[in-house]
Amino acid sequence: MINLLNLDREGLTTFFVELGEKPFRATQIMKWVYQQDIFDFAKMTNLSNNLRQRLQTIAGFKLPEIKTMQTSQDGTRKWLVQLDSGNSVEMVFIPEEGRNTLCISSQVGCALDCTFCATGKQGFNRNLTTAEIVGQLWLAEKIIIADGQVTENFKHAISNVVIMGMGEPLINFDNVVRAMRIMMDDFAYGLSRRRITLSTVGIVPALLRLKEQCPVSLAVSLHAPNDALRDQLVPINKKYPLAKLIAACRSYAQGNRHVTFEYVMLKNINDSTTHAHELVKLLRGIPAKINLIPFNPFPSIDYQRSAIEDINKFRDILIQAGLVTVTRKIRGDDINAACGQLAGKVQNLQLKVD
């Protein structure tokens, strides 16, 4: 039984052509599922009776399920999304004035073991399927619409998607790209490229593939301005050091694309004025925005959040050098839904990172 939610429009077209059907069946299915929330083939009235009966025997639609929900004092929501036996991921909904943002996961756990991230401490089990990735958006849409939190001027309840939940999305490249293409498809959610942001620690070959195949907004988890420190904080830097990563970011930024660099502020680790000046030198000439992220603590971690005065000094140095820099507002930390706090439930396995 094939799960049609794993297929983007191109995949659905191939599926129907191989059945001997016309290619337009793909857009018909997408409209029923993503625009009208119809999953029952019997109700898809513009399909022939014979096709509907045939589809019922060979295909279907399988979504993940919401297991629990927590709501922060600031309105942020965190859902635990049940996948298969023993595995679940977390996704986060962040309402703001004029926009509703959904932070979704791409892997069950993470194998990269960034030292300041709760997800990495959970280990790794597997990549999410396309259906499990886009299914998070479908589930959140239903809940937010039912609660009447739809943002004006947008066709759907979720106006922005950030793929920066659990996992490294570029290690799950094919499934993530298919999911993003569904999100952007006019017959599905119709989100523009600039309203989908993919966050990566910098898997350089996959980053360059992303530029060619699906150039959405890019956020790079940088967190250090030199290799010695980044090797400690983000171990994959030993494989893809800053010179290679920054060169890839310069390439990605061609064509007036801005790259967002995320920088978690760790007390007495990476927050000195010397680090700030190093960062200015590193990013010189790249159309960039820097998000300074106050560290969000979690159990069994020794790092501390930088003092606000140190964050402000760091920010001011970057701004004076001409870099667009903001300090990210902390959202959902009272329910462990803030950046770096997502954990879910992971049956740990090993993964070799290519």
N, C-alpha and C positions, 0 to 999 in steps of 0.2 A: 504493500500500500504506500503510494508516494504522497508525501506531505507537500501540497502545492504552495504552502507558505515559504518553502525553501527556494522557490523559483522567482526570479525577477521577470520582467516582461519578455526579455530575450529567451530565458529558459522556458517560460510558458509557451511562447510561440513555437519553439522546437518541440515541446511536448505535444502540442495539438497537431502540428504538421505530421509528426510521426504516427499519430492516430488516424491520419487521413483527413483531418479537419482543416478549415481555413485558418490562416494566421490571426485573423481578427478575434478569434475565440479567446486569445490571451487577454486582450483589453476588456472583453466582456466579463471574464472572471475577475479581473482586478477591480473593476467597478463594483461588482456585487460584493466582494470581500472588503475592500478598503474604503469604499464610499457609502455602501449601504449596509454593511455589517451582516451580510447574508452568507451563511456557511452551508446551508442546506441546498444540495444540487437540485432537489425537487422544486425549489422556489425560484430557481434561475430561469425565468419564463422565456427568455430569448434564446435559450439553448433548445435543440430538438429533444423530443422525448427519448429517442434512441441514445443520444449523447449523454443525457442526464443519467439514464440507467447504466450506461457503460462506466461513467465516472464514479458512480456509487460503488462499483466493484473493484476499481483500481486506484482510486485517489481519495484524498480527504484533506482536512485541515486540523492540524494539531498545534495547540497553543500551550505555553507554560501557564502556570496557575499562581495566583496571589495566595501566599500563605499567611502573612501577617502584615499589618500596617502600623507605623508610628507617625505621630504628628508633632512637630517641633512648636515651640512657643512662637517662632517667627513665621509659621505657616508652611515651612518645608515639610514634605512627607517622604518617608522611606518605606519601601515595600520589600519584603522578602519574597522572592519569586522562586517557586518550587519547580525544579526541572525533573531529573530522574531520581531514582532511589538514592537518598543520602546526599544529594547535591542541590544547592540553591545559590542564587546570586541576589544582590541587592541593587535596586534602582532608586533614584531620588528625583522628586519633583520639586522645583523651585519657582514659586510664583513671584513675579515682580511687576511693577507698573508697566503695562504695555507689552508684556511678554510672559510666556510660560515656558520654562526650560525643563527638559527631562534629561537626566544623566543616566545613561544605560551602560550595562556591562557587556563585555565581549568574550570573556573566558570564565570558567569556573576556577577561581583562584588566579595565581600568577606565579610564573617561574623565575621572574627577574630579581626578586629579593631586594628591592630598594629598601634601605635600612630604616627609613622613616615612614613606611607605608604598611598599614594593617593588613591589606590584601596579600602582600607578599609573604607575610608571616603565616598565612593559612596553607601555603604550598600550592600545588597545581594539580588539577584533575584532567580537564579537557577543554577544547574550544567549544563555544556555543555554535549551534547551527544558525543558518540565516533565519529560520522560523523563530528560534528562541531570541534572536536579537531584535528583529522587527516586531515580534510578538510583545516585547516589553512596551513598545510604543503603542500598539493596539490596545493593550490592557490599560495603560495610563489614560489614553484617550477616552475610553469608556467610562472610567471612574470620574475623570474631571468633568466630562460633559454631564454626567448624572448629578454631579454636585453643583453644576451651574457656574463653574469657574472659567468659562470660555473667554478668551481674550478677543476683544473687538478687532475687526479688520483682518482676521485670519480665518481661513476656511476650516481649520481644525483646532482642537483645544490646545495642542502643543505647538508653539510657534518656533521653538528652537530645540535642537537635539545636540547633546554633547556626548561623544563616545569616550568617556573618561571615568567610567565606573570601574568595576573589577576587571583586571586583565590588561594585557598589551594588545590593542586591536591589530597592529600590523603583523603580529605573529599568526593571527587568524584572518589573513588578508582576504581570501576569496569570499568567505562567508560575510565578512564585514562589508566589503565592497558591494556584494549583491544586496545586502540589507539597505545600504545607503542609496543604491539606485532605486529601490522600491520607495524609500522615503521621498526621493526627488521626483518620482514619476508622476506626471500630471493625472494619470488614471488611478493613483494611490493617494499619497499625502501632498504632493506638489510642493515640497519644501525646496527653497533655493539652496544652491551650494554654500552660500555665505551663512545660512542658518543651520548648517550641520558642521560641527567641529569635531575633528578626530584628534585625540591626544596621544602622543607617543613619547617614549623615552629616547627614541632615535634608532630604529632598526633601519639603517641607511639604505640597503638595497630595496627594501619594501617601500620606503619613503619615496624613492625615485620612481618606483612603479606606480605609486599612488598619484604622483604628479601627472603621469601619462594617462592613467585609466579613470581616475575619479578625483579631480583636484578640488576637494572640499576645503573648508577653512582648517588650518593646521595649528595645533598647539603642541609645543615641544617642552617636555619636562626636563628642564636644564639643571637647576638647583645648585650649580657650582660653576665658577668662571675659569677653572683650570683642571687639567687632567688628574693631578694627584688627589685633589679633593673629590672630584666626581667619581674616580675609581672607587672611593670608599662609600659614597652615598648611593651611586647608581652603578652597580658592578658591570652592567653591559657596556659601560664606557671603555672597558679594557678591550673589547672587541671592536667597537666603533667609537674611537676617541674623538675629541672635540674638533679636530681639524677636518675629519671626514664628515662629521655631523653638521658643522657650520657650513661647509661647502655644499652639502645637500640642501640645507635651508636656503642658501643664496639661490640655488637653482630653482627651488620650489617658489621662491618669491618673485621670480621673473614674470613679467606680465602684470605688474602692479598688485600682486598678492601680498598681503601682510602676513607675517608669521608671528604668532603669540608665543612668548617664552614664559614658562611657569617656573617660579623660583620660590621654594618653600623656605621660610625664614627660621633658621635654627640657631638658638642662642649660643654665642661663642663658637660657632662652627663655620658658618658661611655668611655672617651678617656684618662683617667689619667694613669700614670705609675703604680699606685696601681691596677687599673683594668687590665692592661696588665699582671702583676704578678699573679693576680687571675686567669686569663684565662690560663696561663701556667699550673698552678696547676690543673685546671679543666680538661684540655685535655691531661694530662700526660698519656702516654702509648697507645694512640689511633693513628693509622696511619692516619694522618690528614694533610690537607692543609687549611690554613686560608686565606680567601679573605677579606681584609679590604676595605670597600666601602665608599668613601667620600659621605656624605649625599647629596642627590639631592632634593633641595627645590621645593615646589609647593605652590599654593595659600592657604592662611588661615592656615599656619603652623608656629609655633614659633621656631622650632628647627633650628640650624645653623650648617653648615659644620665645622668640626674640622680644625684647622690650619694645614697646610702641615707639619710644624715642629713637631707638636704633633702627627700626624699620623706616621711620620718617627720614632719618639722616641718609640711609641707603637710597630711598626713593628720590630724595632731593638731588643727590649726586647724578642719578640717571637722568632726571628731568633736565637738569642744567646742561647735560651733555647732548640734549636734543632727543632723548628717547622717551616715547610715550609710555608712561609708567603709572600704574594704579595699584593700590593695596586692596586685595580682594576682601570683600565683606564676608565675615564668617556667617555661614548659614547652616542650621541644623546640627550644630555640635552637641546640643543637649540630648540628641537621640543617636549620636555617633553616625551622622549622615554627612558630615563635612568632608572636605577633600582629604584623602588619605586614610579615612576611618572605616571604609566599607570592608566587610569581612565575609558575610554569607555563611554557608556551610559547605566545606570542601572535603571530599575524600581524596587525600593527597596522593598523587602519582608523580613520576618524574617526567620532565620534558627537556629535550635537547634543543637549545636555541640555535638556529642556523645563522 
